[in-house]
Amino acid sequence: MFILLVDNNRFYVSVLKEMLVRAGFDRIDYADNGLECFLQICKGDIPDVVIIDENQLYENGVDVLKNIRTSCPELTVIILTDTITPETAVQNSERGSTYYITKESITSDNLPQVLYNIFTEKFNTVKHRSVHRTISSFRRTISSMLS
């Protein structure tokens, strides 16, 4: 499971990384800003989840989110913010944010739980697609045998 943390505050990133390592996540990388994040994704090193601070030095997390959605529409993106309003939550959801979390609400329990929920959902979606393909293939085989 590959998680990419994007924040220009290295201390905050180290705290998040420590939380995730203690929770059992084994591949955690870091990008200093949105541009580094996007370049890493363009090189083909695509994480399972991007956790990005909304307030970046060169471009904000929402701008990075737009770029990510252009190249990797299926990528799960969690936006970290200092404050959340219903308006910003709706706007960022419309722009493609998968989750929106306030920095002050993050604990060593809830961030890993959010990630476990995301990965469980992704696994079940992939598993469902695989079962659906198997059933469809089986139906085609049966149909051809009966024809």
C-alpha positions as a Markdown table, in Angstrom:
| # | Residue | x | y | z |
|---|---|---|---|---|
| 1 | Met | 0.0 | 0.0 | 0.0 |
| 2 | Phe | 1.6 | 3.2 | -1.2 |
| 3 | Ile | 0.7 | 6.6 | 0.4 |
| 4 | Leu | 2.1 | 9.9 | -0.8 |
| 5 | Leu | 2.1 | 12.8 | 1.7 |
| 6 | Val | 2.3 | 16.2 | 0.2 |
| 7 | Asp | 3.0 | 19.1 | 2.5 |
| 8 | Asn | 5.7 | 21.7 | 2.8 |
| 9 | Asn | 5.8 | 21.4 | 6.6 |
| 10 | Arg | 8.3 | 18.6 | 7.1 |
| 11 | Phe | 7.7 | 18.3 | 10.8 |
| 12 | Tyr | 4.0 | 17.7 | 10.2 |
| 13 | Val | 4.8 | 15.1 | 7.5 |
| 14 | Ser | 7.1 | 13.3 | 9.9 |
| 15 | Val | 4.3 | 13.2 | 12.5 |
| 16 | Leu | 1.8 | 11.8 | 9.9 |
| 17 | Lys | 4.4 | 9.3 | 8.7 |
| 18 | Glu | 5.1 | 8.1 | 12.2 |
| 19 | Met | 1.3 | 7.6 | 12.8 |
| 20 | Leu | 1.0 | 5.6 | 9.6 |
| 21 | Val | 4.1 | 3.5 | 10.2 |
| 22 | Arg | 2.8 | 2.6 | 13.7 |
| 23 | Ala | -0.5 | 1.6 | 12.1 |
| 24 | Gly | 1.2 | -0.8 | 9.8 |
| 25 | Phe | 1.4 | 1.1 | 6.6 |
| 26 | Asp | 4.8 | 0.3 | 5.0 |
| 27 | Arg | 5.3 | 2.5 | 1.9 |
| 28 | Ile | 5.0 | 6.1 | 2.6 |
| 29 | Asp | 6.7 | 8.7 | 0.5 |
| 30 | Tyr | 6.8 | 12.5 | 0.7 |
| 31 | Ala | 6.6 | 15.4 | -1.8 |
| 32 | Asp | 7.5 | 18.9 | -0.7 |
| 33 | Asn | 4.8 | 20.5 | -2.9 |
| 34 | Gly | 2.2 | 19.9 | -5.5 |
| 35 | Leu | 4.6 | 20.1 | -8.4 |
| 36 | Glu | 6.8 | 17.3 | -6.9 |
| 37 | Cys | 3.7 | 15.3 | -6.3 |
| 38 | Phe | 2.5 | 15.7 | -9.9 |
| 39 | Leu | 5.9 | 15.0 | -11.4 |
| 40 | Gln | 6.2 | 11.8 | -9.3 |
| 41 | Ile | 2.8 | 10.6 | -10.6 |
| 42 | Cys | 3.8 | 11.5 | -14.2 |
| 43 | Lys | 6.9 | 9.4 | -13.9 |
| 44 | Gly | 4.6 | 6.4 | -13.2 |
| 45 | Asp | 5.2 | 6.1 | -9.5 |
| 46 | Ile | 1.5 | 6.2 | -8.7 |
| 47 | Pro | 0.4 | 5.9 | -5.1 |
| 48 | Asp | -2.7 | 4.3 | -3.9 |
| 49 | Val | -3.6 | 7.4 | -1.9 |
| 50 | Val | -2.4 | 11.0 | -2.0 |
| 51 | Ile | -2.8 | 13.0 | 1.3 |
| 52 | Ile | -2.3 | 16.7 | 0.4 |
| 53 | Asp | -2.3 | 19.9 | 2.4 |
| 54 | Glu | -4.7 | 22.3 | 0.9 |
| 55 | Asn | -2.3 | 25.2 | 1.5 |
| 56 | Gln | 0.9 | 24.7 | -0.5 |
| 57 | Leu | 3.7 | 27.1 | -1.3 |
| 58 | Tyr | 3.5 | 27.0 | -5.1 |
| 59 | Glu | 0.0 | 26.0 | -5.8 |
| 60 | Asn | -2.8 | 25.0 | -3.5 |
| 61 | Gly | -4.0 | 21.5 | -3.0 |
| 62 | Val | -7.1 | 22.1 | -5.1 |
| 63 | Asp | -5.0 | 23.0 | -8.1 |
| 64 | Val | -2.9 | 19.9 | -7.6 |
| 65 | Leu | -6.1 | 17.9 | -7.3 |
| 66 | Lys | -7.2 | 19.2 | -10.7 |
| 67 | Asn | -3.9 | 18.1 | -12.2 |
| 68 | Ile | -4.1 | 14.7 | -10.6 |
| 69 | Arg | -7.7 | 14.1 | -11.8 |
| 70 | Thr | -6.6 | 14.9 | -15.4 |
| 71 | Ser | -3.9 | 12.2 | -15.3 |
| 72 | Cys | -5.2 | 9.7 | -12.8 |
| 73 | Pro | -9.0 | 10.0 | -12.3 |
| 74 | Glu | -9.2 | 6.9 | -10.1 |
| 75 | Leu | -6.6 | 8.0 | -7.6 |
| 76 | Thr | -7.8 | 8.5 | -4.1 |
| 77 | Val | -7.0 | 12.0 | -2.8 |
| 78 | Ile | -7.4 | 13.2 | 0.8 |
| 79 | Ile | -7.3 | 17.0 | 1.2 |
| 80 | Leu | -6.0 | 18.2 | 4.6 |
| 81 | Thr | -7.2 | 21.6 | 5.7 |
| 82 | Asp | -7.1 | 23.9 | 8.6 |
| 83 | Thr | -10.8 | 24.6 | 8.5 |
| 84 | Ile | -13.7 | 23.2 | 6.6 |
| 85 | Thr | -17.0 | 24.8 | 5.6 |
| 86 | Pro | -19.9 | 23.2 | 3.8 |
| 87 | Glu | -19.1 | 25.3 | 0.8 |
| 88 | Thr | -15.5 | 24.2 | 0.5 |
| 89 | Ala | -16.4 | 20.6 | 1.1 |
| 90 | Val | -18.9 | 20.7 | -1.8 |
| 91 | Gln | -16.5 | 22.6 | -4.1 |
| 92 | Asn | -13.6 | 20.2 | -3.4 |
| 93 | Ser | -15.9 | 17.2 | -3.8 |
| 94 | Glu | -17.0 | 18.5 | -7.2 |
| 95 | Arg | -13.3 | 18.9 | -8.1 |
| 96 | Gly | -12.6 | 15.3 | -7.3 |
| 97 | Ser | -11.5 | 15.2 | -3.7 |
| 98 | Thr | -12.3 | 11.8 | -2.3 |
| 99 | Tyr | -12.0 | 12.8 | 1.4 |
| 100 | Tyr | -11.6 | 16.1 | 3.3 |
| 101 | Ile | -10.1 | 16.1 | 6.8 |
| 102 | Thr | -9.2 | 18.9 | 9.1 |
| 103 | Lys | -5.7 | 18.8 | 10.5 |
| 104 | Glu | -6.8 | 19.3 | 14.0 |
| 105 | Ser | -9.1 | 16.3 | 13.8 |
| 106 | Ile | -6.4 | 13.8 | 12.8 |
| 107 | Thr | -5.4 | 11.3 | 15.5 |
| 108 | Ser | -3.3 | 8.2 | 15.5 |
| 109 | Asp | -6.6 | 6.3 | 15.4 |
| 110 | Asn | -8.8 | 8.0 | 12.9 |
| 111 | Leu | -6.3 | 8.6 | 10.0 |
| 112 | Pro | -5.3 | 5.0 | 9.8 |
| 113 | Gln | -9.0 | 4.0 | 10.1 |
| 114 | Val | -9.9 | 6.3 | 7.2 |
| 115 | Leu | -7.1 | 4.7 | 5.1 |
| 116 | Tyr | -8.2 | 1.2 | 6.0 |
| 117 | Asn | -11.7 | 2.1 | 5.0 |
| 118 | Ile | -10.4 | 3.4 | 1.6 |
| 119 | Phe | -8.4 | 0.3 | 0.9 |
| 120 | Thr | -11.2 | -2.0 | 1.9 |
| 121 | Glu | -13.6 | -0.1 | -0.4 |
| 122 | Lys | -11.0 | -0.3 | -3.2 |
| 123 | Phe | -10.4 | -4.0 | -2.6 |
| 124 | Asn | -14.2 | -4.7 | -2.6 |
| 125 | Thr | -14.6 | -2.7 | -5.8 |
| 126 | Val | -11.8 | -4.6 | -7.6 |
| 127 | Lys | -13.1 | -7.9 | -6.2 |
| 128 | His | -16.6 | -7.1 | -7.4 |
| 129 | Arg | -15.3 | -6.3 | -10.9 |
| 130 | Ser | -13.3 | -9.6 | -11.0 |
| 131 | Val | -16.4 | -11.6 | -9.9 |
| 132 | His | -18.5 | -9.7 | -12.5 |
| 133 | Arg | -16.0 | -10.5 | -15.3 |
| 134 | Thr | -15.9 | -14.2 | -14.2 |
| 135 | Ile | -19.7 | -14.4 | -14.3 |
| 136 | Ser | -19.9 | -12.6 | -17.6 |
| 137 | Ser | -17.3 | -15.0 | -19.1 |
| 138 | Phe | -19.1 | -18.0 | -17.7 |
| 139 | Arg | -22.4 | -16.7 | -19.3 |
| 140 | Arg | -20.7 | -16.3 | -22.7 |
| 141 | Thr | -19.3 | -19.8 | -22.5 |
| 142 | Ile | -22.7 | -21.3 | -21.5 |
| 143 | Ser | -24.4 | -19.3 | -24.3 |
| 144 | Ser | -21.9 | -20.5 | -26.9 |
| 145 | Met | -22.4 | -24.1 | -25.8 |
| 146 | Leu | -26.1 | -23.8 | -26.0 |
| 147 | Ser | -26.1 | -22.2 | -29.5 |
